[in-house]
Structure formats: C-alpha cells, structure tokens
Amino acid sequence: MEKQTCDQTLINNAFYNELLERWYTAFDHPVALLRAENQLRTPWVLQKIEKYFSPQNLTLLDIGCGEGFTTREIASA
C-alpha cells in the first residue's frame, strides 16, 4: 500500500521581512488595508470582551491577526 501525501502550500515569509517598518507606515501596500481594518475592528472586539468577561486578569490568545495589530491594541487597553 502506497503512503498518501497531502498537498502542501509553501508560505513565502520573505513577504513579511521585506516590509520591515512599512508594516506600520505604508499607505501604498495592502498591509495599509489591514491596519485600517484593525482600527475599526479592535474597538468592537474590546467592547465584546468587556461585555462578556472581566478584563482584569484576563488571558487572551490572538491567532492570525496579522503582525499583531489587534494584539497590541488589546494589550494596551
């Protein structure tokens, strides 16, 4: 019986390294849309956290937010 292999997708991490500080400053790159989206989404997320949980001593795990934009905002709140 042959061993089956699954399709693999390679991730180009160079994409992230090439942006460097432009993650936070670029307006001519799609990452600017991600930042703008987070500026609108994060207050809503914080509102829901405060509504359903006691923010004191709360531990959160943020997965897949894109360079930690949401994580940074939540941590500073």
Buried (B, 14 or more C-beta within 10 A) or exposed (E): EEEEEEEEEEEEEEEEEEBEEEBEEBEEBEBBEBBEEBEEBBEEBBEEBEEEEEEEEEEEEBEEBBBEBBBBBBEEE
